[in-house]
Amino acid sequence: VGSLRCHSQGFTVKLKKSVDLKTVEDLIKNGNEWVEFVENEKEATINKLTPAYTSGTLKIPVGRVRKMTLGDEYLNAFSIGDQLLWGAAEPLRRTLNMALS
């Protein structure tokens, strides 16, 4: 029986100073080969920030990035990832590759 085995989280980041939202988005887009930035648009959110899109892959979609009303240095974001692959299989695969090298 197939299952969707993803964890998702919303998180808040407090920066030391205000940073332009475009800069934050660019850092997310280019920071890691597994991260997939999801534009803050309804259609993209519905299609890509879901277990159905992410399950069985090493993709980590990150979206809903926005500034909070608490202050200009506070950001919100949402991410999702396959808990089985990232929580168990991928670290084991990397360890085995290091041992075999």
N, C-alpha and C positions, 0 to 999 in steps of 0.2 A: 504494500500500500504506500503510495507516494505521500509525502508530507511536505509542508512548507516549514522550514526549520530556521527561520531568521529571527534575529533580535534587532530591534530598532530603538533608537533613543533620541530624545530631544535634549539639547544641552545649551547652557548659557555660558558665555565666555566674557570675562571682564578683562579688558585690555588696560595697559598702563597709560595709554593715551588714545585719542580718537584716531581711527584709520579709515580712509575712504572705503566704502563698501566694495567698489570695483577692485581695489587692491586686495582685499580679503578674498573675493571670488577668484582672482587670478592666482593667489597663493594656494587655494584649495585645488584649482584646476591643474596646477603644475607641480604640486607637492609630492605626489605619489603615483606610481603606475597603476595602482588598483582603484584609486579614488575616481569616481565619475561625478563631476559637478552637474547638478540638476538645476536648471534655470527656475527662478521663482515665478512660474506660470502654472495655472491650474492644470492644464493638459499634461505638462511634463511631470508634475507632481503625481497625478493620477496614474500615469504610465510607468514611472521609474522609481518612485519611492515606495515600492511594494514588495512583499515577500515573493510574489509570483515572478517578478522581474529579476530578483536577486538570488533566489534559491538555486543551489547547484553551481554557482559561479563564485569567483573570487572578487567580483565587483563590490565596491562599497559606495553606493550612491550617497551623496551629501547634497542636501537642498534646504529650501525654506530659510535661507540665510537672510537675516534682516537685523537691523538695529532695533534695540528696545527703547521704550519710552522712559526707562529708568535713567538713561543718560547716553551720550554719544559713544561712550567707550564700552557699552554693553551690547553683545551680539547674541542672537539665537540661531540655532541650526538644527537640522534633523538628519540622522544617518541610519542606514540599515545595512546589515551584512549577514551572510550565511554563517550561523553559529557553529555548525558542525565542521565546515571546512576551515574556518578561521580559528575555531576553538580547539580542534583536535587534529584534523588531517594535515593542514598546511604547516603548523609548527613541527609535526613529526616528519613530514617530507623534507623540510629544510634541514633538520637535524641529521637525518639519514644522508642527505647530500653532502653535508659537512664531514660526516664520518667516512664516506666513501671517497672523498677527495684526497 
